[in-house]
Amino acid sequence: MQNSLLRDILPKDNAAIAAVIRGSLEDFNAVKPGTVYFDETTDRLSEVFTAPRSRYFVVEEGGEVIGGAGIFPTQNLPVDTCELVKLYLRADARGKGLGKMLMQACENAAKENGFTMIYLETLPELNIAIPLYEKMGYTYLDKPLGETGHHGCDIWMIKAL
């Protein structure tokens, strides 16, 4: 974590972060329809995150992108709510506090963009992320919010900022 650089995504990062995302889902046997794995926007995140009130961060170590996370004003969420999206780390970057660092950056960006709530969707297979979400103050919902397009996710959580 000492040599990690947190910064906004750049077009040159698209292939690297797409590989991190898909590799993470493969690591956890979570390659399922209705997930970001098959979402064509995964290959062009720097474009997606030019949308108003959105932001995507990458973590770089030694010049390599090793993870990322962002916020997005997902369609049909309440106006005060954004979604925490695409929080993934390469296998060798997990367990070092980088996920927490990314979440804090996203929560700060959400506040800066006027959001008071942050929502996320995940899968039971991503079992190392769920305790982090709980520790960071996210609580469970009974059903999804908004229209994320990721119908493969069946755990929904939210946090007041």
CNS distance restraints for C-alpha pairs under 8 A (distance, minus, plus):
assign (resid   1 and name CA) (resid  96 and name CA) 6.33 0.50 0.50
assign (resid   1 and name CA) (resid  97 and name CA) 7.17 0.50 0.50
assign (resid   1 and name CA) (resid  98 and name CA) 6.78 0.50 0.50
assign (resid   3 and name CA) (resid  61 and name CA) 6.09 0.50 0.50
assign (resid   3 and name CA) (resid  62 and name CA) 7.46 0.50 0.50
assign (resid   4 and name CA) (resid  59 and name CA) 6.30 0.50 0.50
assign (resid   4 and name CA) (resid  60 and name CA) 5.63 0.50 0.50
assign (resid   4 and name CA) (resid  61 and name CA) 4.86 0.50 0.50
assign (resid   4 and name CA) (resid  62 and name CA) 7.83 0.50 0.50
assign (resid   5 and name CA) (resid  59 and name CA) 5.50 0.50 0.50
assign (resid   5 and name CA) (resid  60 and name CA) 5.02 0.50 0.50
assign (resid   5 and name CA) (resid  61 and name CA) 6.34 0.50 0.50
assign (resid   6 and name CA) (resid  57 and name CA) 6.58 0.50 0.50
assign (resid   6 and name CA) (resid  58 and name CA) 5.83 0.50 0.50
assign (resid   6 and name CA) (resid  59 and name CA) 4.63 0.50 0.50
assign (resid   6 and name CA) (resid  60 and name CA) 6.49 0.50 0.50
assign (resid   6 and name CA) (resid 102 and name CA) 7.97 0.50 0.50
assign (resid   7 and name CA) (resid  57 and name CA) 5.42 0.50 0.50
assign (resid   7 and name CA) (resid  58 and name CA) 5.60 0.50 0.50
assign (resid   7 and name CA) (resid  59 and name CA) 6.59 0.50 0.50
assign (resid   7 and name CA) (resid  60 and name CA) 7.90 0.50 0.50
assign (resid   8 and name CA) (resid  55 and name CA) 7.38 0.50 0.50
assign (resid   8 and name CA) (resid  56 and name CA) 5.84 0.50 0.50
assign (resid   8 and name CA) (resid  57 and name CA) 4.46 0.50 0.50
assign (resid   8 and name CA) (resid  58 and name CA) 6.06 0.50 0.50
assign (resid   9 and name CA) (resid  13 and name CA) 6.34 0.50 0.50
assign (resid   9 and name CA) (resid  14 and name CA) 7.97 0.50 0.50
assign (resid   9 and name CA) (resid  45 and name CA) 7.87 0.50 0.50
assign (resid   9 and name CA) (resid  46 and name CA) 5.82 0.50 0.50
assign (resid   9 and name CA) (resid  56 and name CA) 5.81 0.50 0.50
assign (resid   9 and name CA) (resid  57 and name CA) 5.46 0.50 0.50
assign (resid   9 and name CA) (resid  58 and name CA) 5.68 0.50 0.50
assign (resid  10 and name CA) (resid  14 and name CA) 7.34 0.50 0.50
assign (resid  10 and name CA) (resid  46 and name CA) 5.72 0.50 0.50
assign (resid  11 and name CA) (resid  44 and name CA) 7.68 0.50 0.50
assign (resid  11 and name CA) (resid  45 and name CA) 7.94 0.50 0.50
assign (resid  11 and name CA) (resid  46 and name CA) 5.24 0.50 0.50
assign (resid  11 and name CA) (resid  47 and name CA) 7.48 0.50 0.50
assign (resid  13 and name CA) (resid  17 and name CA) 6.06 0.50 0.50
assign (resid  13 and name CA) (resid  46 and name CA) 7.59 0.50 0.50
assign (resid  13 and name CA) (resid  65 and name CA) 7.08 0.50 0.50
assign (resid  14 and name CA) (resid  18 and name CA) 6.09 0.50 0.50
assign (resid  14 and name CA) (resid  42 and name CA) 7.92 0.50 0.50
assign (resid  14 and name CA) (resid  43 and name CA) 5.83 0.50 0.50
assign (resid  14 and name CA) (resid  44 and name CA) 5.50 0.50 0.50
assign (resid  14 and name CA) (resid  45 and name CA) 5.99 0.50 0.50
assign (resid  14 and name CA) (resid  46 and name CA) 6.39 0.50 0.50
assign (resid  15 and name CA) (resid  19 and name CA) 6.18 0.50 0.50
assign (resid  15 and name CA) (resid  43 and name CA) 6.23 0.50 0.50
assign (resid  15 and name CA) (resid  44 and name CA) 7.85 0.50 0.50
assign (resid  16 and name CA) (resid  20 and name CA) 6.33 0.50 0.50
assign (resid  16 and name CA) (resid  64 and name CA) 7.97 0.50 0.50
assign (resid  16 and name CA) (resid  65 and name CA) 6.13 0.50 0.50
assign (resid  17 and name CA) (resid  21 and name CA) 6.13 0.50 0.50
assign (resid  17 and name CA) (resid  58 and name CA) 7.78 0.50 0.50
assign (resid  17 and name CA) (resid  65 and name CA) 6.51 0.50 0.50
assign (resid  17 and name CA) (resid  66 and name CA) 7.46 0.50 0.50
assign (resid  17 and name CA) (resid  67 and name CA) 6.58 0.50 0.50
assign (resid  17 and name CA) (resid  68 and name CA) 6.97 0.50 0.50
assign (resid  18 and name CA) (resid  22 and name CA) 6.15 0.50 0.50
assign (resid  18 and name CA) (resid  42 and name CA) 5.61 0.50 0.50
assign (resid  18 and name CA) (resid  43 and name CA) 5.54 0.50 0.50
assign (resid  19 and name CA) (resid  23 and name CA) 5.74 0.50 0.50
assign (resid  20 and name CA) (resid  24 and name CA) 6.00 0.50 0.50
assign (resid  20 and name CA) (resid  66 and name CA) 6.76 0.50 0.50
assign (resid  20 and name CA) (resid  67 and name CA) 6.40 0.50 0.50
assign (resid  20 and name CA) (resid  88 and name CA) 6.73 0.50 0.50
assign (resid  20 and name CA) (resid  89 and name CA) 6.36 0.50 0.50
assign (resid  20 and name CA) (resid  90 and name CA) 5.46 0.50 0.50
assign (resid  21 and name CA) (resid  25 and name CA) 6.44 0.50 0.50
assign (resid  21 and name CA) (resid  36 and name CA) 7.97 0.50 0.50
assign (resid  21 and name CA) (resid  37 and name CA) 7.22 0.50 0.50
assign (resid  21 and name CA) (resid  67 and name CA) 7.92 0.50 0.50
assign (resid  21 and name CA) (resid  86 and name CA) 7.27 0.50 0.50
assign (resid  21 and name CA) (resid  88 and name CA) 5.59 0.50 0.50
assign (resid  21 and name CA) (resid  89 and name CA) 7.32 0.50 0.50
assign (resid  21 and name CA) (resid  90 and name CA) 7.89 0.50 0.50
assign (resid  22 and name CA) (resid  26 and name CA) 6.21 0.50 0.50
assign (resid  22 and name CA) (resid  31 and name CA) 7.94 0.50 0.50
assign (resid  22 and name CA) (resid  37 and name CA) 5.48 0.50 0.50
assign (resid  23 and name CA) (resid  27 and name CA) 6.10 0.50 0.50
assign (resid  23 and name CA) (resid  90 and name CA) 7.27 0.50 0.50
assign (resid  24 and name CA) (resid  28 and name CA) 6.48 0.50 0.50
assign (resid  24 and name CA) (resid  88 and name CA) 6.55 0.50 0.50
assign (resid  24 and name CA) (resid  89 and name CA) 6.80 0.50 0.50
assign (resid  24 and name CA) (resid  90 and name CA) 6.35 0.50 0.50
assign (resid  24 and name CA) (resid  91 and name CA) 7.01 0.50 0.50
assign (resid  25 and name CA) (resid  29 and name CA) 6.12 0.50 0.50
assign (resid  25 and name CA) (resid  30 and name CA) 4.88 0.50 0.50
assign (resid  25 and name CA) (resid  31 and name CA) 5.65 0.50 0.50
assign (resid  25 and name CA) (resid  37 and name CA) 7.12 0.50 0.50
assign (resid  25 and name CA) (resid 126 and name CA) 7.92 0.50 0.50
assign (resid  26 and name CA) (resid  30 and name CA) 6.04 0.50 0.50
assign (resid  26 and name CA) (resid  31 and name CA) 5.90 0.50 0.50
assign (resid  27 and name CA) (resid  91 and name CA) 7.80 0.50 0.50
assign (resid  28 and name CA) (resid 125 and name CA) 5.89 0.50 0.50
assign (resid  28 and name CA) (resid 126 and name CA) 6.23 0.50 0.50
assign (resid  29 and name CA) (resid 125 and name CA) 6.88 0.50 0.50
assign (resid  30 and name CA) (resid 123 and name CA) 7.66 0.50 0.50
assign (resid  30 and name CA) (resid 125 and name CA) 5.95 0.50 0.50
assign (resid  30 and name CA) (resid 126 and name CA) 7.48 0.50 0.50
assign (resid  31 and name CA) (resid  35 and name CA) 7.43 0.50 0.50
assign (resid  31 and name CA) (resid  37 and name CA) 6.36 0.50 0.50
assign (resid  32 and name CA) (resid  37 and name CA) 7.34 0.50 0.50
assign (resid  32 and name CA) (resid  38 and name CA) 7.96 0.50 0.50
assign (resid  32 and name CA) (resid 152 and name CA) 6.67 0.50 0.50
assign (resid  33 and name CA) (resid  37 and name CA) 7.75 0.50 0.50
assign (resid  33 and name CA) (resid  38 and name CA) 6.60 0.50 0.50
assign (resid  33 and name CA) (resid 152 and name CA) 6.18 0.50 0.50
assign (resid  34 and name CA) (resid  38 and name CA) 7.06 0.50 0.50
assign (resid  34 and name CA) (resid  39 and name CA) 7.87 0.50 0.50
assign (resid  34 and name CA) (resid 149 and name CA) 6.97 0.50 0.50
assign (resid  34 and name CA) (resid 150 and name CA) 4.60 0.50 0.50
assign (resid  34 and name CA) (resid 151 and name CA) 4.87 0.50 0.50
assign (resid  34 and name CA) (resid 152 and name CA) 4.27 0.50 0.50
assign (resid  34 and name CA) (resid 153 and name CA) 7.36 0.50 0.50
assign (resid  35 and name CA) (resid  39 and name CA) 6.78 0.50 0.50
assign (resid  35 and name CA) (resid 150 and name CA) 5.00 0.50 0.50
assign (resid  35 and name CA) (resid 151 and name CA) 7.00 0.50 0.50
assign (resid  35 and name CA) (resid 152 and name CA) 5.38 0.50 0.50
assign (resid  35 and name CA) (resid 153 and name CA) 6.85 0.50 0.50
assign (resid  36 and name CA) (resid  42 and name CA) 6.60 0.50 0.50
assign (resid  36 and name CA) (resid  86 and name CA) 7.73 0.50 0.50
assign (resid  36 and name CA) (resid 150 and name CA) 6.85 0.50 0.50
assign (resid  37 and name CA) (resid  42 and name CA) 7.38 0.50 0.50
assign (resid  38 and name CA) (resid  42 and name CA) 7.89 0.50 0.50
assign (resid  40 and name CA) (resid  44 and name CA) 7.73 0.50 0.50
assign (resid  41 and name CA) (resid  45 and name CA) 6.14 0.50 0.50
assign (resid  41 and name CA) (resid  48 and name CA) 6.97 0.50 0.50
assign (resid  44 and name CA) (resid  48 and name CA) 6.56 0.50 0.50
assign (resid  45 and name CA) (resid  49 and name CA) 6.07 0.50 0.50
assign (resid  45 and name CA) (resid  56 and name CA) 7.99 0.50 0.50
assign (resid  46 and name CA) (resid  50 and name CA) 6.89 0.50 0.50
assign (resid  46 and name CA) (resid  56 and name CA) 7.74 0.50 0.50
assign (resid  49 and name CA) (resid  54 and name CA) 5.54 0.50 0.50
assign (resid  49 and name CA) (resid  55 and name CA) 5.53 0.50 0.50
assign (resid  49 and name CA) (resid  56 and name CA) 6.17 0.50 0.50
assign (resid  49 and name CA) (resid  72 and name CA) 7.56 0.50 0.50
assign (resid  50 and name CA) (resid  54 and name CA) 6.77 0.50 0.50
assign (resid  50 and name CA) (resid  55 and name CA) 7.42 0.50 0.50
assign (resid  53 and name CA) (resid  72 and name CA) 6.85 0.50 0.50
assign (resid  53 and name CA) (resid  73 and name CA) 6.54 0.50 0.50
assign (resid  53 and name CA) (resid 110 and name CA) 7.85 0.50 0.50
assign (resid  53 and name CA) (resid 113 and name CA) 5.58 0.50 0.50
assign (resid  54 and name CA) (resid  70 and name CA) 7.36 0.50 0.50
assign (resid  54 and name CA) (resid  71 and name CA) 5.38 0.50 0.50
assign (resid  54 and name CA) (resid  72 and name CA) 4.59 0.50 0.50
assign (resid  54 and name CA) (resid  73 and name CA) 6.42 0.50 0.50
assign (resid  55 and name CA) (resid  70 and name CA) 5.43 0.50 0.50
assign (resid  55 and name CA) (resid  71 and name CA) 5.46 0.50 0.50
assign (resid  55 and name CA) (resid  72 and name CA) 6.82 0.50 0.50
assign (resid  55 and name CA) (resid 106 and name CA) 7.71 0.50 0.50
assign (resid  55 and name CA) (resid 109 and name CA) 7.18 0.50 0.50
assign (resid  56 and name CA) (resid  68 and name CA) 7.16 0.50 0.50
assign (resid  56 and name CA) (resid  69 and name CA) 5.75 0.50 0.50
assign (resid  56 and name CA) (resid  70 and name CA) 3.95 0.50 0.50
assign (resid  56 and name CA) (resid  71 and name CA) 6.46 0.50 0.50
assign (resid  56 and name CA) (resid 106 and name CA) 7.87 0.50 0.50
assign (resid  57 and name CA) (resid  68 and name CA) 5.40 0.50 0.50
assign (resid  57 and name CA) (resid  69 and name CA) 5.49 0.50 0.50
assign (resid  57 and name CA) (resid  70 and name CA) 5.87 0.50 0.50
assign (resid  57 and name CA) (resid 102 and name CA) 7.24 0.50 0.50
assign (resid  57 and name CA) (resid 105 and name CA) 7.88 0.50 0.50
assign (resid  57 and name CA) (resid 106 and name CA) 7.82 0.50 0.50
assign (resid  58 and name CA) (resid  65 and name CA) 6.53 0.50 0.50
assign (resid  58 and name CA) (resid  66 and name CA) 7.53 0.50 0.50
assign (resid  58 and name CA) (resid  67 and name CA) 5.67 0.50 0.50
assign (resid  58 and name CA) (resid  68 and name CA) 4.10 0.50 0.50
assign (resid  58 and name CA) (resid  69 and name CA) 6.67 0.50 0.50
assign (resid  59 and name CA) (resid  65 and name CA) 5.77 0.50 0.50
assign (resid  59 and name CA) (resid  66 and name CA) 5.77 0.50 0.50
assign (resid  59 and name CA) (resid  67 and name CA) 5.18 0.50 0.50
assign (resid  59 and name CA) (resid  68 and name CA) 5.79 0.50 0.50
assign (resid  59 and name CA) (resid  98 and name CA) 7.89 0.50 0.50
assign (resid  59 and name CA) (resid 102 and name CA) 7.99 0.50 0.50
assign (resid  60 and name CA) (resid  64 and name CA) 5.20 0.50 0.50
assign (resid  60 and name CA) (resid  65 and name CA) 4.35 0.50 0.50
assign (resid  60 and name CA) (resid  66 and name CA) 5.69 0.50 0.50
assign (resid  60 and name CA) (resid  67 and name CA) 7.30 0.50 0.50
assign (resid  61 and name CA) (resid  65 and name CA) 6.52 0.50 0.50
assign (resid  61 and name CA) (resid  66 and name CA) 6.72 0.50 0.50
assign (resid  66 and name CA) (resid  89 and name CA) 5.86 0.50 0.50
assign (resid  66 and name CA) (resid  90 and name CA) 5.28 0.50 0.50
assign (resid  66 and name CA) (resid  93 and name CA) 6.50 0.50 0.50
assign (resid  67 and name CA) (resid  87 and name CA) 7.43 0.50 0.50
assign (resid  67 and name CA) (resid  88 and name CA) 5.43 0.50 0.50
assign (resid  67 and name CA) (resid  89 and name CA) 4.07 0.50 0.50
assign (resid  67 and name CA) (resid  90 and name CA) 5.96 0.50 0.50
assign (resid  67 and name CA) (resid  93 and name CA) 7.60 0.50 0.50
assign (resid  68 and name CA) (resid  86 and name CA) 6.94 0.50 0.50
assign (resid  68 and name CA) (resid  87 and name CA) 5.59 0.50 0.50
assign (resid  68 and name CA) (resid  88 and name CA) 5.70 0.50 0.50
assign (resid  68 and name CA) (resid  89 and name CA) 6.59 0.50 0.50
assign (resid  68 and name CA) (resid 102 and name CA) 6.91 0.50 0.50
assign (resid  69 and name CA) (resid  84 and name CA) 7.29 0.50 0.50
assign (resid  69 and name CA) (resid  85 and name CA) 5.96 0.50 0.50
assign (resid  69 and name CA) (resid  86 and name CA) 5.08 0.50 0.50
assign (resid  69 and name CA) (resid  87 and name CA) 4.08 0.50 0.50
assign (resid  69 and name CA) (resid  88 and name CA) 6.62 0.50 0.50
assign (resid  69 and name CA) (resid 102 and name CA) 6.06 0.50 0.50
assign (resid  69 and name CA) (resid 103 and name CA) 7.25 0.50 0.50
assign (resid  69 and name CA) (resid 106 and name CA) 7.16 0.50 0.50
assign (resid  70 and name CA) (resid  84 and name CA) 5.81 0.50 0.50
assign (resid  70 and name CA) (resid  85 and name CA) 5.17 0.50 0.50
assign (resid  70 and name CA) (resid  86 and name CA) 6.36 0.50 0.50
assign (resid  70 and name CA) (resid  87 and name CA) 6.98 0.50 0.50
assign (resid  70 and name CA) (resid 106 and name CA) 5.82 0.50 0.50
assign (resid  71 and name CA) (resid  82 and name CA) 6.23 0.50 0.50
assign (resid  71 and name CA) (resid  83 and name CA) 5.39 0.50 0.50
assign (resid  71 and name CA) (resid  84 and name CA) 4.70 0.50 0.50
assign (resid  71 and name CA) (resid  85 and name CA) 5.71 0.50 0.50
assign (resid  71 and name CA) (resid 106 and name CA) 6.03 0.50 0.50
assign (resid  71 and name CA) (resid 109 and name CA) 7.62 0.50 0.50
assign (resid  71 and name CA) (resid 110 and name CA) 6.74 0.50 0.50
assign (resid  72 and name CA) (resid  82 and name CA) 5.46 0.50 0.50
assign (resid  72 and name CA) (resid  83 and name CA) 5.19 0.50 0.50
assign (resid  72 and name CA) (resid  84 and name CA) 6.73 0.50 0.50
assign (resid  72 and name CA) (resid  85 and name CA) 6.90 0.50 0.50
assign (resid  73 and name CA) (resid  77 and name CA) 7.12 0.50 0.50
assign (resid  73 and name CA) (resid  79 and name CA) 7.95 0.50 0.50
assign (resid  73 and name CA) (resid  81 and name CA) 7.01 0.50 0.50
assign (resid  73 and name CA) (resid  82 and name CA) 4.57 0.50 0.50
assign (resid  73 and name CA) (resid  83 and name CA) 6.21 0.50 0.50
assign (resid  74 and name CA) (resid  82 and name CA) 6.32 0.50 0.50
assign (resid  74 and name CA) (resid  83 and name CA) 6.20 0.50 0.50
assign (resid  74 and name CA) (resid 146 and name CA) 6.45 0.50 0.50
assign (resid  74 and name CA) (resid 147 and name CA) 6.72 0.50 0.50
assign (resid  74 and name CA) (resid 148 and name CA) 6.27 0.50 0.50
assign (resid  75 and name CA) (resid 146 and name CA) 5.71 0.50 0.50
assign (resid  75 and name CA) (resid 147 and name CA) 5.42 0.50 0.50
assign (resid  75 and name CA) (resid 148 and name CA) 6.93 0.50 0.50
assign (resid  76 and name CA) (resid 145 and name CA) 7.67 0.50 0.50
assign (resid  76 and name CA) (resid 146 and name CA) 4.42 0.50 0.50
assign (resid  76 and name CA) (resid 147 and name CA) 6.02 0.50 0.50
assign (resid  77 and name CA) (resid  81 and name CA) 6.06 0.50 0.50
assign (resid  77 and name CA) (resid  82 and name CA) 7.01 0.50 0.50
assign (resid  77 and name CA) (resid 145 and name CA) 6.09 0.50 0.50
assign (resid  77 and name CA) (resid 146 and name CA) 4.32 0.50 0.50
assign (resid  77 and name CA) (resid 147 and name CA) 7.44 0.50 0.50
assign (resid  78 and name CA) (resid 146 and name CA) 7.77 0.50 0.50
assign (resid  79 and name CA) (resid 115 and name CA) 7.72 0.50 0.50
assign (resid  80 and name CA) (resid 114 and name CA) 7.01 0.50 0.50
assign (resid  80 and name CA) (resid 115 and name CA) 4.64 0.50 0.50
assign (resid  80 and name CA) (resid 116 and name CA) 5.47 0.50 0.50
assign (resid  80 and name CA) (resid 117 and name CA) 6.19 0.50 0.50
assign (resid  81 and name CA) (resid 115 and name CA) 5.46 0.50 0.50
assign (resid  81 and name CA) (resid 116 and name CA) 6.22 0.50 0.50
assign (resid  81 and name CA) (resid 117 and name CA) 4.58 0.50 0.50
assign (resid  81 and name CA) (resid 118 and name CA) 5.45 0.50 0.50
assign (resid  81 and name CA) (resid 119 and name CA) 6.87 0.50 0.50
assign (resid  82 and name CA) (resid 110 and name CA) 7.04 0.50 0.50
assign (resid  82 and name CA) (resid 115 and name CA) 6.48 0.50 0.50
assign (resid  82 and name CA) (resid 117 and name CA) 6.58 0.50 0.50
assign (resid  82 and name CA) (resid 118 and name CA) 5.08 0.50 0.50
assign (resid  82 and name CA) (resid 119 and name CA) 6.15 0.50 0.50
assign (resid  83 and name CA) (resid 118 and name CA) 5.51 0.50 0.50
assign (resid  83 and name CA) (resid 119 and name CA) 4.62 0.50 0.50
assign (resid  83 and name CA) (resid 120 and name CA) 5.48 0.50 0.50
assign (resid  84 and name CA) (resid 103 and name CA) 8.00 0.50 0.50
assign (resid  84 and name CA) (resid 106 and name CA) 7.15 0.50 0.50
assign (resid  84 and name CA) (resid 118 and name CA) 6.37 0.50 0.50
assign (resid  84 and name CA) (resid 119 and name CA) 5.95 0.50 0.50
assign (resid  84 and name CA) (resid 120 and name CA) 5.19 0.50 0.50
assign (resid  85 and name CA) (resid 120 and name CA) 6.80 0.50 0.50
assign (resid  87 and name CA) (resid  99 and name CA) 7.35 0.50 0.50
assign (resid  87 and name CA) (resid 102 and name CA) 7.67 0.50 0.50
assign (resid  87 and name CA) (resid 103 and name CA) 7.99 0.50 0.50
assign (resid  88 and name CA) (resid  99 and name CA) 7.74 0.50 0.50
assign (resid  89 and name CA) (resid  93 and name CA) 5.89 0.50 0.50
assign (resid  89 and name CA) (resid  94 and name CA) 6.10 0.50 0.50
assign (resid  89 and name CA) (resid  98 and name CA) 7.98 0.50 0.50
assign (resid  89 and name CA) (resid  99 and name CA) 7.34 0.50 0.50
assign (resid  90 and name CA) (resid  94 and name CA) 6.69 0.50 0.50
assign (resid  93 and name CA) (resid  98 and name CA) 7.28 0.50 0.50
assign (resid  94 and name CA) (resid  98 and name CA) 7.09 0.50 0.50
assign (resid  94 and name CA) (resid  99 and name CA) 7.48 0.50 0.50
assign (resid  97 and name CA) (resid 101 and name CA) 6.28 0.50 0.50
assign (resid  98 and name CA) (resid 102 and name CA) 6.08 0.50 0.50
assign (resid  99 and name CA) (resid 103 and name CA) 6.15 0.50 0.50
assign (resid 100 and name CA) (resid 104 and name CA) 6.13 0.50 0.50
assign (resid 100 and name CA) (resid 132 and name CA) 7.40 0.50 0.50
assign (resid 100 and name CA) (resid 136 and name CA) 7.92 0.50 0.50
assign (resid 101 and name CA) (resid 105 and name CA) 6.26 0.50 0.50
assign (resid 102 and name CA) (resid 106 and name CA) 6.17 0.50 0.50
assign (resid 103 and name CA) (resid 107 and name CA) 6.06 0.50 0.50
assign (resid 104 and name CA) (resid 108 and name CA) 6.11 0.50 0.50
assign (resid 105 and name CA) (resid 109 and name CA) 6.14 0.50 0.50
assign (resid 106 and name CA) (resid 110 and name CA) 6.05 0.50 0.50
assign (resid 107 and name CA) (resid 111 and name CA) 6.32 0.50 0.50
assign (resid 107 and name CA) (resid 118 and name CA) 7.45 0.50 0.50
assign (resid 107 and name CA) (resid 161 and name CA) 7.14 0.50 0.50
assign (resid 108 and name CA) (resid 112 and name CA) 6.21 0.50 0.50
assign (resid 109 and name CA) (resid 113 and name CA) 6.17 0.50 0.50
assign (resid 110 and name CA) (resid 114 and name CA) 6.46 0.50 0.50
assign (resid 110 and name CA) (resid 115 and name CA) 5.27 0.50 0.50
assign (resid 110 and name CA) (resid 116 and name CA) 7.55 0.50 0.50
assign (resid 110 and name CA) (resid 118 and name CA) 7.50 0.50 0.50
assign (resid 111 and name CA) (resid 115 and name CA) 5.20 0.50 0.50
assign (resid 111 and name CA) (resid 116 and name CA) 6.46 0.50 0.50
assign (resid 111 and name CA) (resid 161 and name CA) 7.00 0.50 0.50
assign (resid 115 and name CA) (resid 161 and name CA) 7.68 0.50 0.50
assign (resid 116 and name CA) (resid 160 and name CA) 5.94 0.50 0.50
assign (resid 116 and name CA) (resid 161 and name CA) 5.06 0.50 0.50
assign (resid 117 and name CA) (resid 158 and name CA) 6.96 0.50 0.50
assign (resid 117 and name CA) (resid 159 and name CA) 5.64 0.50 0.50
assign (resid 117 and name CA) (resid 160 and name CA) 4.51 0.50 0.50
assign (resid 117 and name CA) (resid 161 and name CA) 5.45 0.50 0.50
assign (resid 118 and name CA) (resid 158 and name CA) 5.63 0.50 0.50
assign (resid 118 and name CA) (resid 159 and name CA) 5.31 0.50 0.50
assign (resid 118 and name CA) (resid 160 and name CA) 6.52 0.50 0.50
assign (resid 118 and name CA) (resid 161 and name CA) 7.01 0.50 0.50
assign (resid 119 and name CA) (resid 145 and name CA) 7.92 0.50 0.50
assign (resid 119 and name CA) (resid 156 and name CA) 7.45 0.50 0.50
assign (resid 119 and name CA) (resid 157 and name CA) 5.76 0.50 0.50
assign (resid 119 and name CA) (resid 158 and name CA) 4.28 0.50 0.50
assign (resid 119 and name CA) (resid 159 and name CA) 6.49 0.50 0.50
assign (resid 120 and name CA) (resid 156 and name CA) 5.87 0.50 0.50
assign (resid 120 and name CA) (resid 157 and name CA) 5.32 0.50 0.50
assign (resid 120 and name CA) (resid 158 and name CA) 6.28 0.50 0.50
assign (resid 121 and name CA) (resid 144 and name CA) 7.65 0.50 0.50
assign (resid 121 and name CA) (resid 153 and name CA) 5.99 0.50 0.50
assign (resid 121 and name CA) (resid 154 and name CA) 7.11 0.50 0.50
assign (resid 121 and name CA) (resid 155 and name CA) 5.61 0.50 0.50
assign (resid 121 and name CA) (resid 156 and name CA) 4.61 0.50 0.50
assign (resid 121 and name CA) (resid 157 and name CA) 6.41 0.50 0.50
assign (resid 122 and name CA) (resid 126 and name CA) 7.09 0.50 0.50
assign (resid 122 and name CA) (resid 130 and name CA) 7.95 0.50 0.50
assign (resid 122 and name CA) (resid 153 and name CA) 5.23 0.50 0.50
assign (resid 122 and name CA) (resid 154 and name CA) 6.54 0.50 0.50
assign (resid 122 and name CA) (resid 155 and name CA) 5.17 0.50 0.50
assign (resid 122 and name CA) (resid 156 and name CA) 6.56 0.50 0.50
assign (resid 123 and name CA) (resid 127 and name CA) 7.78 0.50 0.50
assign (resid 123 and name CA) (resid 152 and name CA) 7.65 0.50 0.50
assign (resid 123 and name CA) (resid 153 and name CA) 5.09 0.50 0.50
assign (resid 123 and name CA) (resid 154 and name CA) 5.89 0.50 0.50
assign (resid 123 and name CA) (resid 155 and name CA) 5.83 0.50 0.50
assign (resid 124 and name CA) (resid 130 and name CA) 7.88 0.50 0.50
assign (resid 124 and name CA) (resid 154 and name CA) 7.66 0.50 0.50
assign (resid 124 and name CA) (resid 155 and name CA) 7.07 0.50 0.50
assign (resid 126 and name CA) (resid 130 and name CA) 6.90 0.50 0.50
assign (resid 127 and name CA) (resid 131 and name CA) 7.43 0.50 0.50
assign (resid 128 and name CA) (resid 132 and name CA) 7.19 0.50 0.50
assign (resid 129 and name CA) (resid 133 and name CA) 6.33 0.50 0.50
assign (resid 130 and name CA) (resid 134 and name CA) 6.28 0.50 0.50
assign (resid 131 and name CA) (resid 135 and name CA) 6.03 0.50 0.50
assign (resid 132 and name CA) (resid 136 and name CA) 6.06 0.50 0.50
assign (resid 133 and name CA) (resid 137 and name CA) 6.51 0.50 0.50
assign (resid 133 and name CA) (resid 138 and name CA) 5.45 0.50 0.50
assign (resid 134 and name CA) (resid 138 and name CA) 5.10 0.50 0.50
assign (resid 134 and name CA) (resid 139 and name CA) 6.62 0.50 0.50
assign (resid 137 and name CA) (resid 159 and name CA) 6.25 0.50 0.50
assign (resid 138 and name CA) (resid 157 and name CA) 5.75 0.50 0.50
assign (resid 138 and name CA) (resid 158 and name CA) 5.15 0.50 0.50
assign (resid 138 and name CA) (resid 159 and name CA) 4.68 0.50 0.50
assign (resid 139 and name CA) (resid 157 and name CA) 5.19 0.50 0.50
assign (resid 139 and name CA) (resid 158 and name CA) 5.48 0.50 0.50
assign (resid 139 and name CA) (resid 159 and name CA) 6.42 0.50 0.50
assign (resid 140 and name CA) (resid 155 and name CA) 7.50 0.50 0.50
assign (resid 140 and name CA) (resid 156 and name CA) 5.88 0.50 0.50
assign (resid 140 and name CA) (resid 157 and name CA) 4.38 0.50 0.50
assign (resid 140 and name CA) (resid 158 and name CA) 6.58 0.50 0.50
assign (resid 141 and name CA) (resid 155 and name CA) 7.74 0.50 0.50
assign (resid 141 and name CA) (resid 156 and name CA) 5.33 0.50 0.50
assign (resid 141 and name CA) (resid 157 and name CA) 5.39 0.50 0.50
assign (resid 141 and name CA) (resid 158 and name CA) 7.07 0.50 0.50
assign (resid 142 and name CA) (resid 156 and name CA) 7.18 0.50 0.50
assign (resid 143 and name CA) (resid 156 and name CA) 6.58 0.50 0.50
assign (resid 144 and name CA) (resid 154 and name CA) 7.94 0.50 0.50
assign (resid 144 and name CA) (resid 156 and name CA) 5.79 0.50 0.50
